Amino acid sequence: MLKFIILGIVQGLTEFLPISSSAHLVIIQHLFGIDKNVVFLDVVLHLGTLCSLLFFLREDIFVLISSFLVALSDILLRRRIFYVWKYDSNFRLCIYILVSTALTGYLAINLRTYFEKLFYFIPLVIAALIVNGIILLSTKNLLYGQRDLRHITIRDAIIFGIVQVFALAPGISRSGLTISLLLFRNIKNESAFKFSFLVSIPIVAGAFVVSIKDFMGDTSSLPLVYLVVSFLLSFFTGIFSLFILRKILKQNSFYKFSFYSFCLAILVLLLKLKGFF
């Protein structure tokens, strides 16, 4: 049971906080002997974090979907595509989210095998954690962004979609990389948080679908209570981590996660030297 509790908590925390879920997975797998091939468990964990993300951003999601449907009907029935594009910022935002997701998805499909091979190269994980820390630390003075979600552009979406794929590298945090990018693009803290995680919804959903696909060939059986515990912990810790991250961003303390990333790099290095990997 302890392993499933640990997995649920780590999944919920590292999926959203800028501390690299892949690096933590490397440590946990080796220290606790957790089998990464228990596919159904992976499905449950991803479902938990997906639900936490949908719950946390439910109001924004509702507004965007409703606005998109209204705008789409206006375009199809009244043929006011240019008017809608110019004056409906929520419709534009939906399109930009789709653009970023499509770019990331295309690149991830073509580069996934390469990144998966790097997962087991521990020196690279250590180097990536250091890079992750440097990226986070570099946001220290980016305190006063001037642009909000209404000012996101197609250029932002394209850059975001391309850069996001590098989070496949073990040790690089998706949220850390993408939020830092948006802060560098002069996006306000709250808007950077929302755009990063709104785009992550189809990404997390995609990971869930892939897990479901792999599960079709999985013959392992796990006690139901273990799966329920893992789901609930990943769900609630996911909500908690999103709340904490947004609060830290509002306090302009996002860069402080860099110190954790540096410490984690040192820990992985020490474990490597001790022969754990």
C-alpha positions in Angstrom: 0.0 0.0 0.0 2.8 2.4 0.8 4.1 2.3 -2.8 0.7 3.3 -4.1 0.4 6.1 -1.6 3.8 7.4 -2.7 2.9 7.1 -6.4 -0.4 9.0 -6.0 1.2 11.8 -4.0 4.3 12.1 -6.4 2.0 12.0 -9.5 -0.2 14.8 -8.1 2.7 17.1 -7.0 5.2 16.6 -9.8 2.7 16.7 -12.7 2.0 20.4 -12.2 4.8 21.9 -10.0 8.0 22.9 -11.9 10.1 20.1 -10.4 10.2 17.5 -13.1 8.0 14.4 -12.8 10.4 12.3 -14.8 13.3 12.9 -12.5 11.2 11.9 -9.5 10.0 8.8 -11.3 13.6 7.8 -11.9 14.4 8.0 -8.2 11.2 6.3 -7.0 11.5 3.4 -9.4 15.0 2.6 -8.2 14.6 3.3 -4.5 11.2 1.6 -4.0 11.3 -1.0 -6.7 8.1 0.2 -8.4 7.4 -1.4 -11.7 6.8 1.2 -14.3 5.1 -1.4 -16.5 2.0 -1.7 -14.3 0.0 0.1 -17.1 -3.4 0.1 -15.4 -1.9 2.0 -12.4 -0.5 4.5 -14.9 -3.9 5.0 -16.3 -5.4 5.6 -12.9 -2.7 8.1 -11.9 -3.1 10.1 -15.2 -6.9 10.1 -14.7 -6.5 11.5 -11.3 -4.3 14.4 -12.4 -6.5 15.0 -15.4 -9.6 15.3 -13.2 -7.8 17.6 -10.8 -6.8 19.9 -13.7 -10.4 19.9 -15.1 -11.8 20.7 -11.7 -9.3 23.5 -10.9 -9.8 25.3 -14.2 -13.5 24.4 -14.6 -14.7 28.0 -14.8 -12.1 29.0 -17.5 -12.9 25.8 -19.4 -16.6 26.5 -19.4 -16.1 30.1 -20.5 -13.8 29.1 -23.4 -15.9 26.2 -24.6 -19.2 28.2 -24.5 -17.5 31.2 -26.2 -16.0 28.9 -28.9 -19.3 27.4 -29.7 -21.1 30.7 -29.9 -18.3 32.1 -32.1 -18.4 29.0 -34.3 -22.1 29.3 -34.8 -21.7 33.0 -35.6 -19.1 32.1 -38.2 -21.1 29.3 -39.8 -24.5 31.0 -39.7 -23.7 34.6 -40.2 -20.3 34.2 -41.9 -18.7 36.9 -39.7 -15.3 35.2 -39.3 -13.2 38.4 -39.5 -15.5 40.1 -37.0 -15.3 37.2 -34.6 -11.5 36.9 -34.9 -11.1 40.6 -34.2 -13.4 41.0 -31.3 -13.7 37.6 -29.6 -10.5 37.1 -27.6 -11.8 33.8 -26.1 -12.2 32.4 -29.6 -8.7 33.4 -30.6 -7.4 31.9 -27.3 -9.1 28.6 -28.2 -7.4 28.6 -31.6 -4.0 29.4 -30.1 -4.4 26.5 -27.6 -5.2 24.2 -30.6 -2.2 25.5 -32.5 0.2 24.9 -29.6 -1.2 21.5 -28.9 -1.0 20.5 -32.6 2.6 21.6 -32.8 3.6 19.9 -29.6 1.7 16.7 -30.6 3.4 16.5 -34.0 6.9 17.0 -32.6 6.3 14.7 -29.7 5.1 11.8 -31.9 8.3 12.2 -34.0 10.7 12.7 -31.1 9.1 10.5 -28.4 11.3 7.5 -29.0 14.5 9.6 -28.9 13.5 11.2 -25.6 12.5 7.9 -24.1 16.0 6.6 -24.7 17.4 9.5 -22.8 15.3 8.7 -19.8 17.8 6.0 -18.6 20.9 8.1 -19.1 21.3 9.5 -15.6 24.0 12.1 -16.4 21.6 13.7 -18.8 18.9 13.7 -16.1 21.3 15.5 -13.8 22.2 18.0 -16.5 18.6 18.6 -17.4 17.7 19.3 -13.7 20.4 21.9 -13.6 19.1 23.5 -16.8 15.6 23.4 -15.4 16.9 25.2 -12.3 18.7 27.8 -14.4 15.5 28.5 -16.4 13.4 28.9 -13.3 16.1 31.1 -11.6 16.2 33.4 -14.7 12.6 34.4 -14.1 13.5 36.1 -10.8 13.3 39.7 -12.2 10.3 39.1 -14.5 7.8 40.5 -12.1 5.7 42.9 -14.1 4.4 41.4 -17.2 2.1 43.7 -19.2 0.2 41.2 -21.4 -2.8 39.1 -20.4 -4.7 36.3 -22.1 -6.3 38.8 -24.5 -2.9 39.7 -25.8 -1.7 36.2 -26.6 -0.7 36.1 -30.3 -0.3 33.4 -32.9 3.5 33.9 -32.5 3.3 33.1 -28.8 1.3 30.0 -29.5 3.8 28.7 -32.1 6.8 29.4 -29.9 5.0 27.8 -27.0 4.1 24.7 -29.0 7.7 24.2 -30.2 9.3 24.9 -26.9 6.9 22.7 -24.9 8.2 19.5 -26.6 11.5 19.9 -24.9 9.7 19.1 -21.6 9.8 15.4 -22.9 13.5 15.5 -21.8 13.9 13.8 -18.4 14.6 16.5 -15.8 12.9 19.3 -17.6 9.6 20.4 -16.1 6.8 21.2 -18.6 5.1 23.8 -16.3 8.5 25.3 -15.4 9.6 25.6 -19.0 6.3 26.9 -20.4 5.5 29.4 -17.6 9.0 30.7 -17.8 8.7 31.1 -21.5 5.4 33.1 -21.1 7.0 35.3 -18.4 9.8 36.0 -20.8 7.2 36.9 -23.4 6.0 39.6 -21.0 2.8 37.7 -20.1 1.4 38.4 -16.6 1.8 35.8 -13.9 -1.8 34.7 -13.7 -2.2 34.6 -17.5 1.0 32.6 -17.9 -0.4 30.1 -15.3 -3.8 29.8 -17.0 -2.4 29.5 -20.6 0.2 27.0 -19.6 -2.3 24.7 -17.9 -5.1 25.2 -20.4 -2.8 24.0 -23.1 -1.7 21.1 -20.8 -5.2 19.7 -20.7 -5.1 18.1 -24.1 -1.5 17.0 -23.3 -2.5 15.3 -20.1 -5.5 13.9 -21.8 -3.3 12.5 -24.6 -1.1 10.8 -22.0 -4.2 9.3 -20.5 -5.4 8.0 -23.9 -1.9 6.5 -24.6 -2.1 4.8 -21.2 -5.5 3.4 -22.0 -4.2 2.1 -25.4 -1.3 0.4 -23.6 -3.6 -0.9 -21.0 -5.5 -3.0 -23.6 -2.6 -5.4 -23.6 -2.0 -5.3 -19.9 -2.7 -8.5 -18.0 -1.7 -7.3 -14.5 -4.2 -7.2 -11.7 -4.2 -4.8 -8.8 -6.4 -4.7 -5.7 -9.2 -2.1 -6.3 -8.5 -0.4 -3.0 -4.9 0.4 -4.1 -6.2 1.9 -7.3 -8.8 4.0 -5.6 -6.2 5.3 -3.1 -3.8 6.1 -5.9 -6.5 8.0 -7.9 -7.7 10.0 -4.9 -4.2 11.0 -3.8 -3.2 12.0 -7.3 -6.5 14.0 -7.6 -6.3 15.9 -4.4 -2.5 16.5 -4.4 -2.9 17.7 -8.0 -5.5 20.3 -6.9 -3.2 21.2 -4.0 -0.1 21.6 -6.2 -2.1 23.8 -8.7 -3.3 26.0 -5.8 0.2 26.3 -4.4 1.8 27.1 -7.8 -0.7 29.8 -8.6 -0.2 31.4 -5.1 3.6 31.3 -5.5 3.3 32.9 -9.0 1.2 35.7 -7.5 3.9 36.3 -4.9 6.5 36.5 -7.6 8.4 33.6 -6.1 8.3 31.2 -9.0 12.1 31.3 -9.3 12.5 29.7 -5.9 11.6 26.3 -7.4 15.1 26.5 -9.0 16.7 25.7 -5.6 14.7 22.5 -5.4 15.8 21.6 -8.9 19.5 22.1 -8.1 19.1 20.1 -4.9 17.4 17.3 -6.7 20.2 17.3 -9.3 22.7 16.9 -6.4 20.6 14.1 -4.9 20.5 12.2 -8.2 24.2 12.6 -8.6 24.9 11.3 -5.1 22.6 8.3 -5.7 24.4 7.6 -8.9 27.8 7.7 -7.2 26.4 5.3 -4.5 25.4 2.9 -7.2 21.6 3.2 -6.9 21.3 3.7 -10.7 
